[in-house]
Amino acid sequence: MTRRTLPGPFSTQNLGAGRWRVAYVTPGTWELHLRTEGPDASQILADPSLEKLELNWHGDGVTMVATRGRRLGTLQLANAILHEPLPRLYDALPLARFDARAQRFWKRTFTLMRIPGGRFLLRIMLRRGKKRGSVSR
């Protein structure tokens, strides 16, 4: 079983047909998409004083407990999708990176290509390197 607690304040939007969008007030922090099974969802989710949501994913669906001051409301959900964008998502992956020397080389190459006649000059430099049988760095 997976459990997640989401602090408020919230922005809720009824998408119709038992579907809801709940988002943290600060854009880009997290967004929750819900599909409810009962008609009592509008009473709980439309309340602007929601303070906290607790989600429990289990085999039969999702149970959500909404806290509004001292009152609690519980909903059985068909499903709930929590989207939490991570700003540095790819930092943990072993992706190829250029060292400072390679970055400097490519920066100079692309700068040279932008000036008028730069591509022609690069072709001449490449031909000259091939004739000697060496690759210049």
C-alpha positions, -999 to 999 in steps of 0.1 A, spaced: 0 0 0 13 34 -9 4 65 11 9 102 3 0 133 23 -5 165 4 -6 199 23 -29 227 12 -39 253 1 -56 237 -29 -72 247 -62 -100 223 -73 -117 219 -106 -147 197 -115 -140 182 -149 -174 164 -150 -183 127 -151 -168 122 -116 -134 135 -126 -116 162 -106 -83 181 -109 -68 192 -76 -36 213 -77 -14 230 -51 -19 268 -53 17 273 -65 17 262 -102 42 235 -111 45 220 -76 20 190 -79 -12 182 -96 -37 154 -87 -62 139 -111 -91 119 -94 -120 98 -106 -146 94 -79 -171 67 -74 -198 85 -53 -218 117 -55 -204 130 -22 -171 142 -38 -185 176 -48 -193 184 -11 -157 176 0 -136 187 -30 -154 219 -37 -148 232 -1 -123 261 -3 -111 254 33 -94 221 26 -62 219 45 -47 185 39 -54 154 17 -42 119 26 -42 93 -2 -39 56 3 -35 35 -28 -46 -2 -23 -57 -31 -44 -94 -20 -46 -87 16 -55 -78 47 -36 -90 61 -3 -87 98 3 -92 115 36 -97 153 34 -90 175 65 -109 208 68 -102 222 103 -115 196 127 -139 179 102 -128 149 81 -143 136 49 -134 102 34 -139 94 -3 -134 61 -21 -118 68 -55 -117 47 -86 -82 60 -93 -59 89 -85 -29 101 -105 -4 123 -87 19 143 -109 50 159 -92 73 175 -117 110 172 -107 132 201 -118 164 181 -118 150 148 -130 178 138 -153 207 146 -129 207 111 -114 210 94 -148 244 84 -162 242 106 -193 272 116 -214 286 150 -204 312 171 -221 343 182 -202 354 219 -203 378 212 -232 351 196 -253 326 224 -245 351 250 -256 358 231 -289 321 229 -298 314 264 -287 341 277 -311 330 254 -339 294 266 -338 305 302 -334 327 299 -365 298 283 -384 275 313 -377 298 339 -393 295 344 -431 319 320 -449 325 301 -416 313 267 -430 336 271 -460 365 279 -437 357 247 -416 358 226 -447 392 239 -457 405 233 -422 391 197 -422 407 189 -457 440 203 -445 439 180 -414 431 149 -435 461 155 -459 485 153 -430 469 122 -417 462 136 -383 432 149 -366 437 183 -349 423 188 -315 
